[in-house]
Amino acid sequence: MLLTLEKVLILKSVSLFRNIPEETLAEVALSLKYVRAEEGAAIVTKGELGRSMYIIISGRVRVHDGDKQIAILGPREIFGELAALNPEPRTSSVTAVSATHLFRLDYETLHELISEHVDLATGVIQVLCQRLQSMM
């Protein structure tokens, strides 16, 4: 079990939250759910309704569509941010490559936090823009 301060330090090292004040991050930290996935465990399955985003604390995950690998993500990277903004069927699966520890932030919580903290909305927009640019 991590202390709120430890969660804030982890969040501060994630691109989405890098420029967000510590007071806001403390609020976010209180809303995070801890998830542990063993090697080979499915974290997200393509086609299921997505309502959460994930922040990798430690370990590695593989983002894939069947056998086609899309990305390997590691500590302090995020996935599922689109589903956390707009619940819809997942477009890919995510599987733990090694024992992985994550934080999960759910749709309702993210929307509540965004409505109260414009700086969080800005961080989400920046991450989405970076993802779009990397796809071009």
Secondary structure, DSSP 8 states (H G I E B T S, - for coil): ---HHHHHHHHHTSGGGTTS-HHHHHHHHHH-EEEEE-TT-EEE-TTSEE-EEEEEEES-EEEEETTEEEEEE-TT-EE-HHHHHS-EE-SSEEEESS-EEEEEEEHHHHHHHHHH-HHHHHHHHHHHHHHHHHH-
